Amino acid sequence: MTAVARVAVLHLRTVAPYRTQGLLVFGLLVLVLARSPDHVVPALAVLLAPLIAVHPFVVAEKAGLETLYAVLPLPRRTVLFGHYAWALASFVATVTAATASAVLLAWAEGVQFGGRTLVTMLTLAWALFAVSISIQFPLLIRFGYARVSVLGTTMPLALVMLAVYRLHLTLTSIEAWAPLVWVAGAAAIVTSAVLAAHVPRPRR
């Protein structure tokens, strides 16, 4: 296991005590969206996955884990990339569970859900998540969660809504640009990680 993977596993253990709350939020969102299976995946990708991804920052500030990270025999960049690895793992886990839930809901509602629709929903979910994480993480690493919690949540959502409105995005247009969206999302996260690696530590 690489050092980056070990940091991601450390984050998993850090947030494990809060898994019940996460499952409750997941279940509530699925219940609210039960009549719209095609909305389940992107909604959970933008509302739940980023919350899971940033939760290690919340716990770290409450428990003073930044001191632990500082004394670990790991370069700061390794810890930083571990944050991003954890974020990607959070996205994969959330979207996998959301997709399974959406398929079951569609089957129960007698709605066709698969093939192009599923690919489009996954593409939209990835775009929403990538925008959120690429904006939030450099801010969190620079200023800490307490200072940017509201800003880091509302800004990505506002930008996504503005993009959808200004670009007149539809499911058809997203499907047509799917490969580019996946590449652009990956590029955004890589750029975010490089930027975050060059920002100073949070101000105390």
N, C-alpha and C positions, 0 to 999 in steps of 0.2 A: 504494500500500500504506500503510495506517495505521501509526501508531507502535506500537500494540498488536500488530498483525500482525508488525511487524519484530522485536519482542521474542520473539514465538513462533517466528519463523524462526531467531533467534539461539539459542534453546533447541534447535531441531532440529539445528543445526550443533554445538552443545555436546555433545549425546548421540550424534551420528552415529558416533563411534569405538566405541561400545558396542552397535552394532546387531547384531553377530554373537551376542553373549550374549542379547540380547532375542529373536532368532529361535530360538535354541536352547531358551530357556524356553518360547516359544510352541509349538514343535514337541513338546517333552516333555509339556506339558499336554494338547495335542491327542491325543497317543499314549496317555496315561493314561486319557483320557475317550473313547477311540475307541468303546467299547461303549455309551456313553450320549450320543448326539449332542445331545440336548436340554439337556445340562448344559454343553456346551462354551461357549456364549456367556456365560451368567452367571458361570461359573467364571473365564474369562479377564477378564471385566469387573471382577471383584473382586480377582483375584490378580495380573494382569499390567498392566492399564491404569493403576491407581494407581501401580505401580512406575515405569512410564514417565513418568507425570505428575510425580512427585516427583524424578526423576533429575537434572534441572537443579539442584535444591537440593544434591544430593550432590556434583555436579561443582563447583558454585560454592564450596562450603566447602573442597574439596580444593585447588582452583586459585586461591582468593582472588578469585573473580569478583565478589563483592559490591563490591569496590573499583572494578571496571570499571563496574558498574551505577551506582555513586554519581557517577562523573565523566561518564557519558553525558549529553548534553543532553536528558534526558527527565525528566519529573516522576516521583516515586516511585510515584504511583498508576498511571501508564502501565506501568511495569515490573511492578507487582503484577497488573494486569489481563492483562498478557502471560502471566503464569504461568497464569492461569485459561484463557486462550485456548489455550495449549499443552495444558493438561489436557483440554479438550474435544476438541481435535484428536487427542490420544492415544486418547481413548475411541472416537471415530468410526473411526479407523484400526484399532484393535484389534477392535472389534465387527464391522467390515466383513470383516476377514480371518477372524474366528471364525465368522461366519455362513456364509461360503463353505465353510469347513472342515466345519462342522456339516452343511450340505446334502450335501456329498460323502460324509461318513461315513454319513449316513442313507441315501443312495442305495446305498452299498456294503453296508449292513446290511439293506437292504430295508425300512427303517422310514419311515413317512410323517412328513414334517417340512415344515411350511409353513403358510401361512394363520394360523389362530388360535394354533397352537403357537409359530410364529416370533414373532408379535407379543407373545405372553406372555413369551417368553424375552428379547426385546429390552427389554420393560418392566421385567422383573426385573433385567436387566443395568444398565439406567439407574438404577434405585433403589439398587442396591448401590454403583455408582460414585459417585453423588451423595452418599450418606451418607459414604463414605470421604473424598472430596475436601473436602466441606464441613467435616469435622472436622479433617483433616490440615493443610490449607493455613494457616489462622490460627495453628495451633501452630508450624508450620515458619517462618512469617514472623516470629513473635514470638520464638521461642527458638532457631531454627536446627535443621538436621537432626540433628546429633550428639546433641542433648539429648532429642529426641522421636522418634527413629527407631523404637524398639520400641513406645513408647506410641502413636504415631501410626498404627502398623500394626495393633496388637492391639485398640485401643479401637473403631475402626469395625467390625471383624469381630465383636467381642463384642456391640456394640449391634445389629447386623444379626441375629445368631443369637438374641438375646433377643427382638427384635421378631417374628421368625418363630415363636418358641415361644409367646410371650404372645398374639399375635394369631391363632394357628392358621392361618397363611397357607397356601393351596393354589393350584395353578395356576388353578383355577376362580375363586377369589376375586380373584387378581391380575388375571385377564382382565376381571372385572367392574369393577374399579377402575382399569383401565389409564389412562384420560385423567387422572384425578386424580393418579395416581402420577407421570406425566410432568410435570405442572404442579408438584407438590410437590417433585420433584427439582430442577427449574429454580429454584424459589423458594429451596430450600436453598442452592444454589450462589451465587445472587445475594446472599442474606443473608450467606453466608460471605465473599464478596468485599467487601461493604460493611464487615463487621466487621474483616476483615484490613486494610482501608485505614486503619483508625483505631487499629491497634495500633502501638506503637513498634518501632524496629528491634531486631534480635536483640542480646542482651547478650553482650559479649565478655569 
